[in-house]
Amino acid sequence: MSIQDVATGVALWRKVADEIERAIADGRFAAGTKLPGETEIAETYRVNRHTVRRALATLAERGLVRAERGSGTYVEAQRLAYPLRSRTRFSEIVGAGGREPRGQLISSAEQAATRELARTLGIKTGAPLIRIETLRSADRTPICVSTGWLSAQRFPDAGAVFARVRSMTKLFAHFGVRDYRRATTRITAAIADASDAARLDLPLGHPVLVVDSTDIDPDGKPLVTKRVRFAAERVEFLIENS
């Protein structure tokens, strides 16, 4: 199809964006698939590449597509239904939705516990902590960036263990903790900073849902406290009271 009717007063980039959005809606471009390149789209709609770029940027702002550096533009998958319950496990939630979970260690470092972290984890202020930064994905789509703090005394070398097992549940199991549950959860909204936006493949200024939580072992002792930033358009939280 060509788009030549500029006399209608509708900008060409908007027409291209609307046409691609319709193609996504009717299944011509399925979730997770790669869109044609800019040159091919420009030839299809008889517009220049600048027009195509603006159209794709608009679709990205709507949360319909995601540009991956050096790879191309992909149709976003449907929002991940993410239950918040006493036992919240990322791998199980993603797997239950028929998608492949992936955990990636971004960095780990030792730091002294601030007064707030010490109170949350039940340790002394200044005690050594291990801070772990991770990226979690479903299939090839980044879902969340997490910062977690654990006692370095209880979980020595936790960063190296996570790098190997790529799962907080498996990390705990490595140290003999076979079960744990969520003690507290707080949800707020924020704007992604430059670092999180890059890791989540989000445009600058996009919203994230921030989940602050603390997990405890069967004896009620704190294991980890985390701050997780979710790409807002890729998840929907389900609050389960059981």
C-alpha positions as CSV (number, residue, x, y, z in Angstrom):
1,M,0.0,0.0,0.0
2,S,1.2,3.6,-0.7
3,I,0.5,6.6,1.5
4,Q,0.2,9.7,-0.7
5,D,-2.9,11.5,0.5
6,V,-1.1,14.3,2.4
7,A,-4.0,16.5,1.4
8,T,-6.1,14.9,4.1
9,G,-4.1,16.9,6.6
10,V,-2.8,13.8,8.4
11,A,1.0,13.6,8.8
12,L,2.6,10.8,6.8
13,W,4.4,9.5,9.9
14,R,1.1,9.1,11.7
15,K,-0.4,7.2,8.8
16,V,2.5,4.8,8.7
17,A,2.3,4.3,12.5
18,D,-1.5,3.7,12.2
19,E,-1.0,1.2,9.4
20,I,1.7,-0.8,11.3
21,E,-0.5,-0.7,14.5
22,R,-3.4,-2.2,12.5
23,A,-1.1,-4.9,11.2
24,I,-0.1,-5.7,14.7
25,A,-3.7,-5.8,15.9
26,D,-4.9,-8.2,13.1
27,G,-1.9,-10.5,13.6
28,R,0.1,-9.7,10.4
29,F,2.9,-8.8,12.8
30,A,2.8,-11.3,15.7
31,A,4.1,-10.5,19.2
32,G,7.8,-11.1,19.5
33,T,8.4,-10.9,15.7
34,K,10.8,-8.6,14.1
35,L,9.4,-5.8,11.9
36,P,10.8,-5.2,8.4
37,G,13.8,-2.8,8.2
38,E,13.4,0.9,7.8
39,T,14.3,0.8,4.1
40,E,11.7,-1.9,3.4
41,I,9.0,0.0,5.3
42,A,9.9,3.2,3.5
43,E,9.5,1.4,0.1
44,T,6.3,-0.2,1.1
45,Y,4.6,3.1,2.1
46,R,6.5,5.3,-0.4
47,V,7.9,7.6,2.3
48,N,11.4,8.5,3.4
49,R,13.3,6.8,6.3
50,H,13.0,9.8,8.5
51,T,9.2,9.4,8.3
52,V,9.6,5.7,9.2
53,R,11.8,6.5,12.2
54,R,9.2,8.9,13.6
55,A,6.4,6.4,13.1
56,L,8.4,3.6,14.8
57,A,9.3,6.0,17.7
58,T,5.6,6.8,18.1
59,L,4.8,3.1,18.3
60,A,7.5,2.6,20.8
61,E,6.1,5.3,23.0
62,R,2.7,3.5,22.8
63,G,4.4,0.4,24.0
64,L,3.6,-1.5,20.8
65,V,7.2,-2.1,19.6
66,R,10.7,-2.2,21.0
67,A,13.9,-1.2,19.2
68,E,16.9,-3.4,20.1
69,R,20.3,-1.9,19.4
70,G,22.0,-3.5,16.5
71,S,19.2,-6.0,15.9
72,G,16.0,-4.2,14.8
73,T,12.5,-3.4,15.9
74,Y,10.3,-6.1,17.5
75,V,6.6,-6.3,18.3
76,E,6.1,-6.2,22.1
77,A,4.5,-9.3,23.6
78,Q,1.3,-9.0,25.6
79,R,1.7,-7.8,29.2
80,L,3.0,-10.4,31.6
81,A,0.4,-11.2,34.3
82,Y,2.6,-11.0,37.5
83,P,0.9,-12.2,40.7
84,L,2.2,-10.7,43.9
85,R,1.8,-13.3,46.6
86,S,3.5,-14.7,49.7
87,R,5.7,-16.8,47.4
88,T,6.6,-14.8,44.4
89,R,9.1,-16.5,42.0
90,F,10.0,-14.8,38.8
91,S,11.0,-18.0,36.9
92,E,7.7,-19.7,37.9
93,I,5.6,-16.8,36.9
94,V,7.2,-16.4,33.5
95,G,7.3,-20.1,32.8
96,A,3.6,-20.4,33.7
97,G,2.9,-17.9,30.9
98,G,4.6,-20.1,28.4
99,R,7.6,-17.8,28.1
100,E,11.3,-18.5,28.9
101,P,12.7,-16.8,32.0
102,R,16.2,-15.5,32.0
103,G,18.2,-13.9,34.8
104,Q,21.4,-12.0,34.2
105,L,23.9,-10.6,36.7
106,I,24.7,-7.0,36.0
107,S,27.0,-6.4,38.9
108,S,27.7,-7.3,42.5
109,A,29.6,-5.5,45.2
110,E,30.1,-5.3,48.9
111,Q,28.9,-2.3,50.9
112,A,28.2,-1.4,54.5
113,A,24.6,-1.5,55.7
114,T,22.9,1.8,56.1
115,R,20.7,2.3,59.1
116,E,17.6,1.6,57.0
117,L,19.0,-1.5,55.4
118,A,20.3,-2.8,58.7
119,R,16.9,-2.3,60.3
120,T,15.1,-4.1,57.4
121,L,17.6,-7.1,57.4
122,G,17.9,-7.3,61.2
123,I,21.6,-6.7,61.3
124,K,23.9,-4.0,62.7
125,T,24.4,-0.7,61.0
126,G,27.7,-0.9,59.1
127,A,27.6,-4.7,58.8
128,P,28.8,-5.9,55.4
129,L,26.2,-6.5,52.7
130,I,26.4,-7.8,49.2
131,R,24.5,-5.7,46.7
132,I,23.4,-7.6,43.6
133,E,22.1,-5.9,40.4
134,T,20.2,-8.2,38.0
135,L,18.2,-8.0,34.8
136,R,15.2,-10.3,34.3
137,S,13.7,-11.1,30.9
138,A,10.8,-13.2,29.5
139,D,11.9,-14.7,26.2
140,R,14.0,-11.8,24.7
141,T,12.0,-9.0,26.4
142,P,13.5,-7.2,29.4
143,I,11.0,-7.2,32.2
144,C,12.7,-5.7,35.2
145,V,15.9,-4.5,36.8
146,S,16.5,-5.5,40.4
147,T,18.8,-4.3,43.2
148,G,19.0,-6.7,46.1
149,W,20.9,-6.5,49.4
150,L,21.9,-9.6,51.4
151,S,24.0,-10.2,54.5
152,A,27.6,-10.9,53.4
153,Q,28.1,-13.0,56.6
154,R,25.1,-15.3,55.8
155,F,25.6,-15.3,52.0
156,P,29.3,-15.0,51.3
157,D,30.2,-14.7,47.6
158,A,26.5,-14.4,46.7
159,G,27.3,-12.4,43.6
160,A,29.4,-15.2,42.1
161,V,26.8,-17.8,43.1
162,F,24.0,-15.8,41.3
163,A,26.2,-15.4,38.2
164,R,26.3,-19.2,38.1
165,V,22.7,-20.2,39.0
166,R,20.9,-17.0,37.6
167,S,18.1,-17.4,40.2
168,M,17.6,-16.0,43.7
169,T,15.7,-19.2,44.6
170,K,18.7,-21.3,43.6
171,L,21.1,-18.9,45.3
172,F,19.2,-19.4,48.6
173,A,19.1,-23.2,48.0
174,H,22.9,-23.1,47.6
175,F,23.1,-21.7,51.1
176,G,20.7,-24.3,52.6
177,V,17.5,-22.1,52.4
178,R,14.9,-24.4,50.8
179,D,11.9,-22.1,51.2
180,Y,11.1,-18.4,51.7
181,R,8.2,-16.0,51.6
182,R,7.4,-12.4,51.0
183,A,7.1,-10.4,54.2
184,T,6.4,-6.9,52.8
185,T,5.7,-5.4,49.4
186,R,5.3,-1.7,48.5
187,I,4.5,-0.5,45.0
188,T,5.2,3.0,43.7
189,A,5.6,4.6,40.3
190,A,8.6,6.4,38.9
191,I,10.3,7.6,35.7
192,A,13.1,5.3,34.5
193,D,16.6,6.8,34.9
194,A,19.1,6.6,32.0
195,S,20.6,3.4,33.3
196,D,17.4,1.5,33.8
197,A,15.9,2.8,30.5
198,A,18.9,1.5,28.6
199,R,18.8,-1.9,30.3
200,L,15.0,-2.3,29.8
201,D,15.1,-1.0,26.2
202,L,12.8,1.9,27.1
203,P,12.8,5.5,25.8
204,L,14.0,8.1,28.3
205,G,11.1,9.4,30.4
206,H,9.1,6.2,30.3
207,P,7.4,5.0,33.5
208,V,8.5,2.1,35.7
209,L,6.7,0.3,38.5
210,V,8.9,0.1,41.6
211,V,8.4,-2.8,43.9
212,D,10.2,-2.6,47.3
213,S,10.1,-6.0,49.1
214,T,11.6,-8.1,51.8
215,D,11.8,-11.9,51.8
216,I,12.1,-14.0,55.0
217,D,13.0,-17.6,55.7
218,P,10.7,-20.1,57.5
219,D,11.9,-18.9,60.9
220,G,11.0,-15.3,60.0
221,K,14.5,-14.1,59.6
222,P,15.1,-11.6,56.7
223,L,17.0,-12.9,53.7
224,V,17.0,-10.2,51.2
225,T,15.5,-6.7,50.6
226,K,15.0,-5.6,47.0
227,R,14.0,-2.7,44.9
228,V,12.8,-3.9,41.5
229,R,11.9,-1.6,38.6
230,F,9.4,-3.1,36.1
231,A,8.8,-1.8,32.6
232,A,5.3,-0.5,33.2
233,E,3.8,-1.4,29.8
234,R,5.1,-5.0,30.0
235,V,3.5,-6.2,33.3
236,E,0.2,-6.2,35.1
237,F,0.3,-6.9,38.8
238,L,-2.3,-9.3,40.3
239,I,-2.7,-8.9,44.0
240,E,-3.4,-12.3,45.6
241,N,-4.6,-12.4,49.2
242,S,-4.0,-16.1,49.8
